[in-house]
Amino acid sequence: MAKRLFLIVLDSFGVGELPDAGLWHDEGSNTLGAIRNHPAFRCPTLTEMGLFNIQGVGGGVPSPRASYARMAEKSMGKDTTIGHWEIAGIVSPDPLPTYPHGFPPEVIQEFEQKTGRKVICNLPYSGTEVIKDYGREHVETGALIVYTSADSVFQIAAHEDVVPVAELYRYCEIAREMLVPPHGVGRVIARPFTGEYPYTRTSNRHDFSLEPPADTMIDLMKAAGYDTISVGKIFDIFAGKGVSESNRTTSNTHGMQVTKQLQGRDFNGLCFVNLVDFDMKYGHRNDVAGYAAAATEFDGFLSAFARDMKRDDVLIITADHGCDPSTPSTDHSREYTPMLIYGAGVKAGVDLGTRASFSDISATVLEYFGVPQKNTRGESFWGSVRK
């Protein structure tokens, strides 16, 4: 009989600072804490499943419908790439390189030479502010806006009328081929924008990720003959490695629509989903109200999705890092993440405590499908929750 597991990552949905948050200047960060009391936050389904029963969160219900845990990140980082890799079974002991003062001259010079275009900015910047400050110069000169953040990213912004999207993607591919250790950034990101000043970013963002250094849960699932379906930027995060089918999305709403459509389709394996708006549109922009409303929208989706799950379906909801929208910082935050696991074959109300690594999710997924872990990390909790 076919088995399906839906693994949904709410990008940046942290639930409180990790003990080492001070190393990243993230003391006091709590993404869920920042939005839970906002009037736009109305999440009865997440509440009933046990989101607030998770250790350290507070305010739980007497009989949660799901089992739950608080996940600690073992990898040295707080970015999307490292977080997802750990969820999929790779622990990264060394952080990916970051560039708080911009990229070295030799990197920029090589990029300019290979693209035939000058570079402007080359500083850490907010993605919305950088096009306000450098967009006019780019439109007038054709120079590429290159910028970074606290994450390991090389971002290229360009107006779609000046640099067509396909050409921007080609420049990103050039950068991706260039950026190898010691400058092996986690992601090269295309950031197209359009319109008149102050300009608007479009949905044609595309991530060009560093390939995972070893096989992940996805590779092992695919090698065992299971479907490995990605929704959102999962394909990009893993550089396509191990993914049997990719579904690109333009927003949380679109991602949830695609996931609901996949629920109505027969397949045998893993559906791995990323909902990026929590992070990209709300966390990084310090938009508490928008983040709270996005959680409410997801909760409505979750209610219908849980109702329509098949008998052998399993649902896991988690996150990859935090991005507290209430702090002065606009960067990711080093936080615990939530884990809810639900399904007809899953016990309700099992408190799995605080797990030592996100990779316990990978181990659990593999055990559910009977696939050996091989060299992936993590301790499965499937035996504690299976009926």
Buried (B, 14 or more C-beta within 10 A) or exposed (E): EEBBBBBBBBBBBBBBBBEEBEEBEBEEBBBBBBBBEBEBBBBEBBBBBBBBBBBEBEEBBEEBBBBBBBBBBBBBBBBBBBBBBBBBBBBBEEBBBBBEEBBEEEBBEBBBEEBEBBBBBBBBBBBBEBBEBBBBEBBEEBBBBBBBBBBBBBBBBBBBEBBEBEBBBBBBEBBBEBBEEEBBBBBBBBBBBBBEEEBEBBEBBBBBBBEBEEBBBBBBBBEBEBBBBBBBBBBBBBBBBBBBBBBBBBBBBBBBBBBEEBBEEEBEBBBBBBBBBBBBBBBBBBBBBBBBBBBBBBBBBBBEBBEEBEEBBBBBBBBBBBBBBBBEBBBBBBBBBBBBBBBEEBEBBBBBEEBBBBBBBBBBBBBBBEBEBEEBBBEBBBEBBBE
